[in-house]
Amino acid sequence: MNIETIATGDEIITGFVVDTNSAWLCQQLLDLGIQVKRRSTVGDKLEDIYRLISERSKIADVIIVNGGLGPTSDDNTTLAAARAAGVELERYEAWLNKITQYYAIQGRQMSETNIKQAMLPKGSEIIDNPIGTACGFKLKINNAVCYFTPGVPSEFKLMVEQKILPELKQLTNSESTSVKRYFVFSVSESKLSEILDRQIWPKNIVLGYRVNFPTIEIKLISNNASEDDINDAEKLLLSLINPYLVAKNELDIPSQISKLTGAVPLQLFDNGTSGMLIEQFATAMPHITAKYFPLPGNADELLEYLKKETCRTIAVGPETQDGYSIAYWNGITGFVQTLKSTSQQPKQRKKMIAFAALDMVRRVLCGLSPFAPYEQLVRTAEISYRKTPNIR
């Protein structure tokens, strides 16, 4: 299924408004296993919108158009859609009544210009807008089913969630679409692209990326692919991203740690992430003991400090010129590493270190080396220690 999006508005073309609607929409579609083939942006000029809709509707199967459904003279999307479909505008009395009631409830006089929002291309199917005066509408134009939505984010998202996504989900289900998700850490999007985009993937399988700092989510999307092709693609993908892989299907490392530790007490000493680390654990492990007080910044000194503790402990020391020291101690064995982030933003550095601390504990509990091959963090120190038992 070839899906495209069109965003309209001079304010988007000029950069006065950032087009967050299209970005959000593409992510929602990707979660359904649908990767948008093309995103277009056009200004408010009627002729430009008409030409773009006419052109793309001959190529795409579905187009979602956003913006230009308001009552003012620069809102030209509805008229452009009618011309592209070769139909006239007609007044939809049901929607006009709803606009009238909308203003009456608010105790306001409806302007004559609002009648324009009830003038839709003949044959349109109304998409309800329970929180605004601009209805959306669905219309077949050339080869494409086109959805037209208002630019106000709250109204747009409601229409997408209540009407458009459910309809598209039915279409993707009929196409046997599946999505597998993988989360990687401390590797750049450009590095992933360099590694993955050069590969030859089985037919009907594509990759999608979503950056959610400090991780990147990779989606393996299959549309009518065979089970063998899906398995081969997953095997290839895992072989390439394994050094950076931190989770599959769902990114919830604190819950994973909680399951692995069970009822064993866990305490956290944080002198480096400004509380970001404990926030990660707050939901999954509400019983965790957290303490904030000065800790040594040096890796050796931090390990010595923790040797007196008898229960599992995660510790993050303060930032030094060598980076942040992160330690894990279980009363017998301990691991410490000092990681340096190249980010110039303190908040980003702390966020990366907090996640690295989570990943270190996860790796130890899963029987992996605690020292992952990070690309975006420089390791300036690493220590492994095991307490020697007293023999009498």
DRENGU-463149 format. One record per residue (C-alpha): residue number from 1; residue in three letters; x negated, y negated, z. Coordinates in steps of 0.001 Angstrom, whole numbers. Each point is the difference from the previous one (the first is absolute). Layout:
BEGIN
LOGU   i  aa    east   north      up
LOGU NUM ALA       X       Y       Z
...
This chain:
BEGIN
LOGU   i  aa    east   north      up
LOGU   1 MET       0       0       0
LOGU   2 ASN   -1472   -3315   -1139
LOGU   3 ILE     837   -2698    2558
LOGU   4 GLU   -1028   -3630    -304
LOGU   5 THR     588   -3118    2074
LOGU   6 ILE     488   -3614   -1012
LOGU   7 ALA    -347   -2924    2413
LOGU   8 THR    1352   -3377   -1094
LOGU   9 GLY    -700   -3518    1205
LOGU  10 ASP   -2311   -2925    -671
LOGU  11 GLU   -1004      42    3672
LOGU  12 ILE   -1454    3497    -455
LOGU  13 ILE   -1757    -837   -3261
LOGU  14 THR   -1631   -3070    1564
LOGU  15 GLY    -995    1806    3179
LOGU  16 PHE    2061   -2169    2359
LOGU  17 VAL    1798    3175    1094
LOGU  18 VAL   -1703    3384     357
LOGU  19 ASP    1982    2796   -1615
LOGU  20 THR     337    2288    3011
LOGU  21 ASN    3287    1409   -1325
LOGU  22 SER   -1666    1836   -2880
LOGU  23 ALA   -2778    1358    2201
LOGU  24 TRP    2511    1306    2547
LOGU  25 LEU    2196    1494   -2730
LOGU  26 CYS   -2896    1853   -1634
LOGU  27 GLN    -955    1532    3348
LOGU  28 GLN    3584    1123     630
LOGU  29 LEU     138    1608   -3425
LOGU  30 LEU   -3347    1673     518
LOGU  31 ASP    1363    1590    3165
LOGU  32 LEU    2619    1629   -2248
LOGU  33 GLY   -2719    1262   -2298
LOGU  34 ILE     632   -2690   -2612
LOGU  35 GLN   -2942   -2057   -1161
LOGU  36 VAL     981   -3221   -1743
LOGU  37 LYS   -1458     -88   -3499
LOGU  38 ARG     -72   -3745    -445
LOGU  39 ARG     648   -3191    1961
LOGU  40 SER     865   -3194   -1861
LOGU  41 THR     395   -3567    1219
LOGU  42 VAL    1783   -2760   -1864
LOGU  43 GLY    1009   -3584     760
LOGU  44 ASP    3456   -1553     100
LOGU  45 LYS     371    -813   -3697
LOGU  46 LEU    3049    1745   -1458
LOGU  47 GLU   -1626     910   -3291
LOGU  48 ASP   -3034    1539    1716
LOGU  49 ILE    2114    2171    2296
LOGU  50 TYR    2215    1095   -2897
LOGU  51 ARG   -2963    1000   -2164
LOGU  52 LEU   -1697    1928    2795
LOGU  53 ILE    3142    1953     941
LOGU  54 SER     715     744   -3664
LOGU  55 GLU   -3536    1250    -603
LOGU  56 ARG    -431    2132    3121
LOGU  57 SER    3514    1505    -119
LOGU  58 LYS    -923    1679   -3296
LOGU  59 ILE   -2906    1782    1718
LOGU  60 ALA     924     654    3641
LOGU  61 ASP    2589    2404    1397
LOGU  62 VAL     698   -2194    3040
LOGU  63 ILE    -762   -3664     647
LOGU  64 ILE     454   -1755    3335
LOGU  65 VAL     228   -3761    -496
LOGU  66 ASN    -427   -2298    2977
LOGU  67 GLY     969   -3645     308
LOGU  68 GLY    1966   -2652   -1874
LOGU  69 LEU    3542     871    1141
LOGU  70 GLY     643   -3215    1931
LOGU  71 PRO    2478   -2796    -756
LOGU  72 THR   -2472   -2624   -1264
LOGU  73 SER    -904    -951   -3571
LOGU  74 ASP   -3371    1751     131
LOGU  75 ASP    1596    3369     873
LOGU  76 ASN     171    1500   -3467
LOGU  77 THR    -393    3735     482
LOGU  78 THR    3702     896    -275
LOGU  79 LEU     455   -1838   -3294
LOGU  80 ALA   -3248    1460   -1350
LOGU  81 ALA    1243    3495     884
LOGU  82 ALA    3298    -595   -1817
LOGU  83 ARG   -1789   -1166   -3131
LOGU  84 ALA   -2395    2932      89
LOGU  85 ALA    2966    2390     301
LOGU  86 GLY    1913   -1837   -2736
LOGU  87 VAL    3043    -691    2194
LOGU  88 GLU    1793   -3044    1359
LOGU  89 LEU     175   -1161    3594
LOGU  90 GLU    3309     574    1716
LOGU  91 ARG    1311   -1046    3384
LOGU  92 TYR     193    2784    2565
LOGU  93 GLU    2884   -1090    2173
LOGU  94 ALA    -783    2487    2761
LOGU  95 TRP   -3410   -1549     540
LOGU  96 LEU    1327   -3553    -273
LOGU  97 ASN    2475     817    2771
LOGU  98 LYS   -2815    1350    2119
LOGU  99 ILE   -2044   -3175    -461
LOGU 100 THR    3032   -2092     940
LOGU 101 GLN     537    2063    3169
LOGU 102 TYR   -3704    -231     805
LOGU 103 TYR     183   -3795     144
LOGU 104 ALA    3362     -22    1757
LOGU 105 ILE   -1332    2163    2831
LOGU 106 GLN   -2866   -2449     440
LOGU 107 GLY    2397   -2950     -50
LOGU 108 ARG   -1672   -1472   -3084
LOGU 109 GLN    1304   -1207   -3342
LOGU 110 MET   -1066    2119   -2934
LOGU 111 SER   -1683   -1964   -2773
LOGU 112 GLU    1202     296   -3580
LOGU 113 THR   -3491    1140    -952
LOGU 114 ASN     515    3215    1969
LOGU 115 ILE    2547    1143   -2587
LOGU 116 LYS   -3030     641   -2202
LOGU 117 GLN    -949    2886    2308
LOGU 118 ALA    3233    1788    -875
LOGU 119 MET    -669    -272   -3743
LOGU 120 LEU   -1583    3320    -975
LOGU 121 PRO    -755    1761   -3295
LOGU 122 LYS    3040    1914   -1230
LOGU 123 GLY    -234    3647    1026
LOGU 124 SER   -2161    -660    3057
LOGU 125 GLU     330    2059    3161
LOGU 126 ILE    -136   -2211    3090
LOGU 127 ILE   -2607     746    2680
LOGU 128 ASP    1356   -1285    3288
LOGU 129 ASN   -1803   -2693    1970
LOGU 130 PRO    1426     -24    3545
LOGU 131 ILE   -2238   -2852    1169
LOGU 132 GLY     -22   -2460   -2911
LOGU 133 THR    1963   -1476   -2891
LOGU 134 ALA   -2029    1470   -2873
LOGU 135 CYS    1204    3457    -897
LOGU 136 GLY   -2339    2344   -1772
LOGU 137 PHE    1146    1864   -3064
LOGU 138 LYS    -848    3058   -2064
LOGU 139 LEU     116    -103   -3789
LOGU 140 LYS   -1170    2226   -2867
LOGU 141 ILE   -2138   -2002   -2413
LOGU 142 ASN   -1431    1780   -3032
LOGU 143 ASN   -1673    3176    1368
LOGU 144 ALA    -259   -1148    3613
LOGU 145 VAL    2234      25    3030
LOGU 146 CYS    -655   -3446    1483
LOGU 147 TYR     550   -1043    3600
LOGU 148 PHE     160   -3747     668
LOGU 149 THR    -673   -1200    3550
LOGU 150 PRO    -275   -3359    1807
LOGU 151 GLY   -3391   -1353     986
LOGU 152 VAL     777    -556    3695
LOGU 153 PRO   -2045    2825    1615
LOGU 154 SER    2617    1052    2571
LOGU 155 GLU    2758     200   -2627
LOGU 156 PHE   -2272    1709   -2526
LOGU 157 LYS   -1222    2668    2427
LOGU 158 LEU    3515     800    1160
LOGU 159 MET    1132     620   -3580
LOGU 160 VAL   -3041    2119    -745
LOGU 161 GLU     429    2120    3138
LOGU 162 GLN    3781     417    -186
LOGU 163 LYS     589     314   -3740
LOGU 164 ILE   -3038     229   -2254
LOGU 165 LEU   -2249    2444    1844
LOGU 166 PRO    2779    2558     638
LOGU 167 GLU     868      11   -3715
LOGU 168 LEU   -3618     326   -1068
LOGU 169 LYS    -577    2706    2590
LOGU 170 GLN    2714    2087   -1644
LOGU 171 LEU   -1766    -408   -3319
LOGU 172 THR   -3397     994    1414
LOGU 173 ASN    1499    3041    1736
LOGU 174 SER    1274    1185   -3347
LOGU 175 GLU   -3544    -358   -1312
LOGU 176 SER   -1527    2184    2737
LOGU 177 THR   -2182   -2781    1355
LOGU 178 SER   -2220     667    3000
LOGU 179 VAL   -2389   -2193    1939
LOGU 180 LYS   -2922    1085    2173
LOGU 181 ARG   -1737   -2590    2154
LOGU 182 TYR   -3595    -222    1178
LOGU 183 PHE   -1636   -2653    2162
LOGU 184 VAL   -3659    -978    -251
LOGU 185 PHE   -2111   -2301    2136
LOGU 186 SER   -3124   -2110    -499
LOGU 187 VAL    -144     314   -3763
LOGU 188 SER     824   -2815   -2401
LOGU 189 GLU    2765      77   -2572
LOGU 190 SER   -2584    -623   -2724
LOGU 191 LYS   -2033    3001    1175
LOGU 192 LEU    3102    2195     -53
LOGU 193 SER     842   -1233   -3478
LOGU 194 GLU   -3520     780   -1139
LOGU 195 ILE     253    3523    1412
LOGU 196 LEU    3568     877    -968
LOGU 197 ASP     831   -1871   -3188
LOGU 198 ARG   -2737    1718   -1992
LOGU 199 GLN    1557    3408     680
LOGU 200 ILE    2324    1794   -2390
LOGU 201 TRP    3221     659    1905
LOGU 202 PRO    2617    2545   -1047
LOGU 203 LYS    2843   -1181   -2186
LOGU 204 ASN    2910   -1692    1814
LOGU 205 ILE   -2138    -819    3035
LOGU 206 VAL   -1084   -3520     940
LOGU 207 LEU   -1704   -1600    2981
LOGU 208 GLY    1278   -3002    1900
LOGU 209 TYR   -1910   -2155    2482
LOGU 210 ARG    1170   -2133    2908
LOGU 211 VAL   -2359   -2011    2171
LOGU 212 ASN    1103    -304    3613
LOGU 213 PHE   -3132   -1261    1731
LOGU 214 PRO   -2057    1678    1274
LOGU 215 THR    1221    3063   -1930
LOGU 216 ILE     970     702   -3594
LOGU 217 GLU    2876    2300    -823
LOGU 218 ILE    -335    2142   -3115
LOGU 219 LYS    3153    1491   -1469
LOGU 220 LEU    -120    3059   -2244
LOGU 221 ILE    3161    -393   -2056
LOGU 222 SER    1321    2770   -2202
LOGU 223 ASN    2872    -323   -2450
LOGU 224 ASN    1160    3370   -1333
LOGU 225 ALA   -3499    1415     515
LOGU 226 SER    -461    3733     493
LOGU 227 GLU    -879    1363    3426
LOGU 228 ASP   -3395    1123   -1301
LOGU 229 ASP    -758   -3482   -1326
LOGU 230 ILE    1013   -1576    3327
LOGU 231 ASN   -2221    2414    1932
LOGU 232 ASP   -2928    -549   -2382
LOGU 233 ALA     395   -3769     269
LOGU 234 GLU     128     127    3796
LOGU 235 LYS   -3069    2228     144
LOGU 236 LEU   -1932   -2394   -2247
LOGU 237 LEU    1144   -3057    1950
LOGU 238 LEU    -964    1474    3376
LOGU 239 SER   -3434    1010   -1278
LOGU 240 LEU    -646   -3618    -974
LOGU 241 ILE    1437   -1853    3003
LOGU 242 ASN    -830    2476    2770
LOGU 243 PRO   -2866   -2101    1485
LOGU 244 TYR    2434   -2860     630
LOGU 245 LEU    3223    1919     702
LOGU 246 VAL    1592    -683    3402
LOGU 247 ALA    3589    1225    -430
LOGU 248 LYS    2475    1683   -2332
LOGU 249 ASN    3704    -736    -454
LOGU 250 GLU     215   -2325    3023
LOGU 251 LEU   -2499   -2373    1570
LOGU 252 ASP     407     444    3752
LOGU 253 ILE   -3348     916    1510
LOGU 254 PRO    1009    -830    3616
LOGU 255 SER    2818    2583    -200
LOGU 256 GLN   -2436    2498   -1467
LOGU 257 ILE   -2428    -647    2856
LOGU 258 SER    2837     321    2510
LOGU 259 LYS     929    3434   -1362
LOGU 260 LEU   -3622    1154      59
LOGU 261 THR    -648   -1173    3560
LOGU 262 GLY    3339    1108    1411
LOGU 263 ALA     437    -917    3671
LOGU 264 VAL   -3705    -681     564
LOGU 265 PRO    -442   -3541    1400
LOGU 266 LEU   -1570   -2530   -2335
LOGU 267 GLN   -1433   -3347    1014
LOGU 268 LEU   -1043   -2880   -2193
LOGU 269 PHE   -2615   -2654     719
LOGU 270 ASP     234   -2833   -2505
LOGU 271 ASN   -2354   -2935       3
LOGU 272 GLY    -121    -543   -3732
LOGU 273 THR    3316     112   -1899
LOGU 274 SER    2071   -2543    1948
LOGU 275 GLY    2626    2614     815
LOGU 276 MET     421    1287   -3569
LOGU 277 LEU   -1075    3506     999
LOGU 278 ILE    2470     378    2862
LOGU 279 GLU    2793   -1291   -2255
LOGU 280 GLN    -610    3007   -2233
LOGU 281 PHE     608    2384    2904
LOGU 282 ALA    2864   -1860    1664
LOGU 283 THR    2809    2008   -1618
LOGU 284 ALA   -1630    3389    -466
LOGU 285 MET   -1632     164    3442
LOGU 286 PRO    1787   -2331    2434
LOGU 287 HIS   -1743    1782    2907
LOGU 288 ILE   -3484   -1029   -1123
LOGU 289 THR   -2079   -1961    2513
LOGU 290 ALA   -1467   -3175   -1480
LOGU 291 LYS   -2593   -2239    1598
LOGU 292 TYR   -1572   -3211   -1197
LOGU 293 PHE   -3286    -991    1609
LOGU 294 PRO   -3595    -712   -1060
LOGU 295 LEU   -1775    2964   -1574
LOGU 296 PRO   -3561     390   -1270
LOGU 297 GLY    -363    -839   -3694
LOGU 298 ASN   -2967    2300    -521
LOGU 299 ALA     802    3607   -1027
LOGU 300 ASP   -2369    1664    2504
LOGU 301 GLU    1203   -2167    2862
LOGU 302 LEU    3642     616    -881
LOGU 303 LEU    -535    3753     104
LOGU 304 GLU   -1749    -228    3381
LOGU 305 TYR    2879   -2074    1287
LOGU 306 LEU    2539    2668   -1015
LOGU 307 LYS   -1854    3004    1454
LOGU 308 LYS    1550    -605    3417
LOGU 309 GLU    3513     422   -1436
LOGU 310 THR    1644    3407     400
LOGU 311 CYS    2882    -244   -2503
LOGU 312 ARG     269    -682   -3708
LOGU 313 THR   -1012   -3594    -688
LOGU 314 ILE     -91   -2213   -3065
LOGU 315 ALA   -2081   -3145     331
LOGU 316 VAL    -700   -2947   -2283
LOGU 317 GLY   -2739   -2384    1044
LOGU 318 PRO    -334   -3682    -888
LOGU 319 GLU   -1299   -1173   -3372
LOGU 320 THR   -3781    -394    -214
LOGU 321 GLN   -2346    -802   -2846
LOGU 322 ASP     -68    3735    -756
LOGU 323 GLY    3786     310     -52
LOGU 324 TYR    2450    1685    2381
LOGU 325 SER    -868    3098    2015
LOGU 326 ILE    2793    2599      97
LOGU 327 ALA    -151    2943    2378
LOGU 328 TYR    1959    3177     686
LOGU 329 TRP    -658    1951    3221
LOGU 330 ASN    1832    3062    1347
LOGU 331 GLY   -1959     555    3214
LOGU 332 ILE   -2478    2394   -1600
LOGU 333 THR    -808   -1202   -3485
LOGU 334 GLY    -196   -3496   -1364
LOGU 335 PHE    -468   -1755   -3312
LOGU 336 VAL    -898   -3628    -584
LOGU 337 GLN    -432   -1912   -3217
LOGU 338 THR    -587   -3649    -730
LOGU 339 LEU    1821   -1266   -3062
LOGU 340 LYS    -458   -3333   -1707
LOGU 341 SER    2665   -1514   -2231
LOGU 342 THR    -976   -2389   -2787
LOGU 343 SER    3332   -1850     193
LOGU 344 GLN    -301   -3704     780
LOGU 345 GLN    3343     -18    1828
LOGU 346 PRO    -168     982    3706
LOGU 347 LYS    3562    1362       7
LOGU 348 GLN    -715    2288   -2940
LOGU 349 ARG   -3219    1240    1610
LOGU 350 LYS    1846     879    3204
LOGU 351 LYS    2793    1704   -1904
LOGU 352 MET   -2492    2171   -1868
LOGU 353 ILE   -1845     896    3201
LOGU 354 ALA    3239     892    1798
LOGU 355 PHE     911    2342   -2842
LOGU 356 ALA   -3525    1449     -95
LOGU 357 ALA     334     821    3715
LOGU 358 LEU    3252    1842    -715
LOGU 359 ASP   -1592    1860   -2865
LOGU 360 MET   -3011     981    2097
LOGU 361 VAL    2209    1623    2638
LOGU 362 ARG    2109    1704   -2668
LOGU 363 ARG   -3092    1443   -1640
LOGU 364 VAL   -1417    1339    3270
LOGU 365 LEU    3296    1638     974
LOGU 366 CYS     295    1564   -3471
LOGU 367 GLY   -3490    1480     226
LOGU 368 LEU   -1532   -2393   -2517
LOGU 369 SER   -3114   -2113     312
LOGU 370 PRO     869   -3172    1922
LOGU 371 PHE   -2201   -1985   -2379
LOGU 372 ALA    2003    -457   -3194
LOGU 373 PRO   -1675   -1178   -3231
LOGU 374 TYR    1544   -3461      19
LOGU 375 GLU    -635   -2260   -2973
LOGU 376 GLN    1189   -3327    1443
LOGU 377 LEU   -1570     430    3436
LOGU 378 VAL   -3746     188     568
LOGU 379 ARG   -1105    2435    2713
LOGU 380 THR   -2919   -1468    1933
LOGU 381 ALA    -132    2619    2777
LOGU 382 GLU    1392    3465     775
LOGU 383 ILE    -412    2229    3054
LOGU 384 SER    1221    3501     843
LOGU 385 TYR    -306    1162    3604
LOGU 386 ARG     927    3094    1987
LOGU 387 LYS    -298     197    3758
LOGU 388 THR   -2354    2754    1161
LOGU 389 PRO    1798    2279    2494
LOGU 390 ASN   -1515     390    3466
LOGU 391 ILE   -1432    3518     407
LOGU 392 ARG    -676    1351    3460
